[in-house]
Amino acid sequence: MGGFDPSPFGGGGFGGGGDIMFTIVPVFMVIFFVIFIVLLVSNGVRYAKNARSPRDTRYARIVSKRMDVKHSSSHMNDNNAMHSSSSRTYYYITLEFDNGSRQEYLDVKNLYGLVAEGDVGYAAVQGDWIVAFERDTAQRPSSGTY
């Protein structure tokens, strides 16, 4: 009389030395899920810290601007024909303050296209964000040609 094997794939399930895929795949799924949750929580904590930070307005000069483009894409087999691609651009503005210190801020208010390197004025910063910049037109050299 042959015994009844409860596992349709043989090997008796997790404890019986069965298919290794039933051990490895769940472990990788748990690791992926934990990493996803950690990244989600850390981004939420960073956002909350910046949102709770007091707004500080200081006189500063814009010394540089930069962009950081993050690409993301997913592909499937040729037969399944799923292809998606996206990108997100982050804009950063570096300020130099009266005491000579420099700090880079994430532009969250779309100031990147409105300011130029060398502009001086009052910058409102909140945590790691630059939220406003009011140019001091008296400091800008006037050349008469625009």
N, C-alpha and C positions, 0 to 999 in steps of 0.2 A: 504494500500500500504506500503510495507516494504521499508525502505530506503536502498540505495546502500552503502555498506561498502567498501571503497577503499583499505583497508588493507586486504591481504589474510589471515592474522593470527588473525584478529579481534582486536578490541580495538582502532582503528583509528590512529595508528602510534605513534610518539613520544609524542605528546601533549595530546593524548586522553586516557592516562592510559593504554596503550597497554602492550604487553609482556615486562616484565622487562629485558629480555635478550637483547633487542634492545637498552637498556639504559646502562646496566652494561658492556657488551662486548666492545662497542666502547670506553668507558671510560678506561677500562683496556688496550685496544690496544694503546690508546694515551699515557697512563702512561708508558707502555713498550717501546714505540717508543722514548719518551723523555729521559728515562733512557739510552737507547742504544746510542742516539745521545750525551748525556752528557759524557758517558764513552769514546766514540770514540774521541770526542774533547779533553778531558782531557789527553788521551794517546798521541794524536797528539801534544798537547802543551808540554808535558813532553819530548817527543822525540825531538822536535824542540829546547827546552831549552838545552838539553844535546848536540845536534849536533852543536849548536851555541857557546857553552862554549869553552873557550880557553883550549888548551892542556897544562897541568902542569906536569912537571917531578920532582919528589921528591924522596929522599932516604928514604926507608921504609923497614920494616920487615913484612912478612906475618904471622899474628897471628892466623888466622882461615880461613877455607873454609866451605861453606855449600851449599846444594842443596835445591831447593823448587820445588816440583813437583805439577803441577796443572792438575787436571783431569776434563774431560768434557765428558758427555755421553748423548745420547738421546735414548728413547725407544718408541715403539708403541705397540699397542695391539698384542696379540698372532697371530691374523689372518693377520695383516698387515705386520708382520715380518720385520720391520725396526729397526735395532739396530746399532748405531754407537758410538764409544768410541775413545777418543783421550787424549793424555797427552802431556804436555810441561814441560821441566825441565829448571829452571833458576838457574844459578850458581853465587854464590857470594863469593868475596874474601875480607877479612878484613885486612887492613893495619894499622900498628902502625908506626908513624913518629918519628923523632928525638926529638920533644918536648913532646912526650908521648901521644899525642892524637891519637885516633883510629877512622877509618872511614870504613864503608862497601861499596863496589862497586859492581855493576852488571858486570859480565864478558861477554863482547860482542865480544871478539876476541878469544874465545876458549883457554884461558890460564889455565883454571882450572886443566887440566890434566898435564900441563907442570911445575907447581910450587908446592912446598910443604910448609907446615907450618914450620916456622923457616927460610925460605929463606930470605936473605937480598939482596937489590939491588935497582935499580932505577925503580920506577913505574911511568908510564905515565897515568894520569887520565884526564878525560874530563867530567865535570859535575858529574853525578852519575855513570859513566862507568869507568872501568879500561880497557885501550886499549893496554898497553904493559907493560912488566916487563923484565928487563935485570938483571939477577942474578949477584951479585958480588962474584966471585969465590974465591977471596982472603979472604973473611970473613968466608967461610965455612970450618969447621974443616975437615982435611983430615985424614982418618982412614986407608987407604991402602986397605980396602976390599970393594968391590962393588958387 
